[in-house]
Amino acid sequence: MNQASLSTDIRRDLVALLPRLRRFALTLTGNAPEADALVREVADRAIQKSHHWKGEDRLENWLFSMMRSTRADESRKRKRVNPDATDSGNAPGNRKSSNALLSMPEGLASALLLADVEGFTYAEAAAILGIPADQFVARLCAARLKLSSVGTATSERRA
């Protein structure tokens, strides 16, 4: 496959992955405007760096990993510019969404999304998040417990 057709395939596949990328971006940022900006930046980078993707692994693994590292880079830059600032968009108490997934801390929400919504294996999801598999499993377990407690609290209010 030549470089032009590989680039075309990435663009086509990238369009199909945009909803999944946005869901993941929401777990990383906590709000829609930042998530949309992150998706745009990652899509632009993916097209520019399409020659780095050799087609050996799933494209979504590469894109999700790129998104996580891009978000981490942005957070580090923000902290260098303003060391006293916290990433308030990620703080669970600062999220205005009533969505249970987005009300979780970033690491928990991302773990739950990757494993239970997107269907990545534990090893793939851990690689995307850049953490060891056992740490990923611990985050996933904590996320599931938190989500189950949210469901209990909601059903008790209705009774």
C-alpha positions in Angstrom: 0.0 0.0 0.0 1.5 3.4 -1.0 1.6 6.4 1.3 -1.3 8.2 -0.4 -3.7 5.4 0.0 -2.6 4.8 3.6 -3.3 8.5 4.3 -6.7 8.3 2.6 -7.6 5.2 4.6 -6.7 6.9 7.9 -8.8 9.9 7.0 -11.8 7.7 6.2 -11.4 5.6 9.3 -10.8 8.7 11.4 -14.1 10.1 10.4 -15.8 6.9 11.6 -14.0 7.0 14.9 -14.9 10.7 15.8 -17.8 9.8 18.1 -15.7 7.4 20.0 -12.8 9.8 20.2 -15.2 12.5 21.5 -16.5 10.2 24.2 -13.0 9.5 25.4 -12.1 13.2 25.2 -15.1 14.0 27.5 -13.7 11.6 30.1 -10.3 13.4 29.9 -11.5 17.0 29.9 -14.9 16.9 31.6 -16.6 19.4 29.3 -17.7 19.5 25.7 -15.8 22.6 24.4 -12.4 21.3 25.7 -13.3 17.8 24.4 -14.1 19.1 21.0 -10.9 21.1 20.8 -8.9 18.0 21.9 -10.6 15.8 19.2 -9.8 18.4 16.6 -6.2 18.6 17.7 -5.7 14.8 17.7 -7.4 14.4 14.3 -5.1 17.1 12.9 -2.0 15.4 14.4 -3.2 12.0 13.2 -3.4 13.2 9.6 -0.1 15.0 9.8 1.6 12.0 11.4 -0.2 9.3 9.5 3.2 8.1 8.2 4.0 6.9 11.7 1.1 4.5 11.8 2.2 1.3 10.1 -1.1 -0.4 10.0 0.1 -3.2 12.3 -2.2 -2.3 15.2 -5.7 -1.0 15.4 -6.0 2.6 14.4 -8.2 3.4 17.4 -5.5 2.3 19.8 -3.0 4.7 18.2 -5.6 7.5 18.2 -6.7 7.0 21.8 -3.1 6.8 23.0 -2.3 10.0 21.1 -5.3 11.7 22.7 -4.2 10.7 26.2 -0.7 11.9 25.6 -1.9 15.2 24.0 -4.1 15.9 27.0 -1.3 15.1 29.4 1.1 17.5 27.5 -1.5 20.2 27.6 -2.0 19.8 31.3 1.8 20.0 31.9 2.0 23.2 29.7 -0.8 24.7 31.6 0.9 24.0 35.0 4.2 25.5 33.7 2.5 28.7 32.7 0.5 29.0 35.9 1.8 26.7 38.6 -0.9 27.7 41.1 -3.7 26.7 38.7 -5.4 23.4 39.0 -7.1 21.6 36.1 -10.6 22.6 37.4 -12.3 21.1 34.3 -11.3 17.6 35.6 -12.2 18.1 39.2 -15.3 15.9 39.9 -17.0 18.6 42.0 -16.6 21.2 39.3 -18.3 19.3 36.6 -21.8 20.6 35.8 -22.9 17.4 34.0 -25.3 15.1 35.7 -23.7 12.2 33.7 -22.5 9.6 36.2 -19.5 8.8 34.0 -18.3 12.4 33.7 -18.7 12.9 37.5 -16.0 10.4 38.1 -12.3 11.3 38.4 -10.5 11.3 35.1 -8.6 8.0 35.5 -11.7 6.1 36.6 -13.9 7.5 33.9 -11.4 6.7 31.2 -10.8 3.2 32.4 -14.6 2.4 32.5 -15.1 3.9 29.0 -12.2 2.1 27.4 -13.1 -1.3 28.8 -16.9 -1.4 29.2 -18.0 1.0 26.5 -15.4 0.8 23.8 -14.6 -2.9 24.3 -10.8 -2.7 24.5 -9.0 -5.6 26.3 -7.5 -4.7 29.6 -4.0 -4.8 28.1 -5.0 -2.5 25.2 -6.7 -0.1 27.5 -3.8 0.0 29.9 -1.4 0.7 27.0 -3.7 3.5 25.8 -3.7 5.1 29.3 0.1 4.5 29.7 -0.3 2.5 32.9 0.5 -1.0 34.0 -2.3 -3.6 33.5 -2.8 -4.2 37.3 -3.2 -0.5 37.9 -5.8 -0.4 35.0 -7.7 -3.2 36.6 -7.7 -1.4 40.0 -9.1 1.8 38.3 -11.7 -0.2 36.4 -12.8 -1.9 39.6 -13.0 1.4 41.5 -15.0 3.0 38.6 -17.5 0.1 38.6 -17.9 0.4 42.3 -18.4 4.1 42.1 -20.9 3.7 39.3 -22.9 1.1 41.2 -23.1 3.4 44.2 -24.4 6.2 42.0 -27.2 3.9 40.8 -28.1 3.0 44.4 -28.2 6.6 45.5 -30.4 7.4 42.5 -32.9 4.6 43.1 -33.2 5.4 46.8 -34.2 9.0 45.9 -36.9 7.7 43.7 -38.4 5.5 46.4 
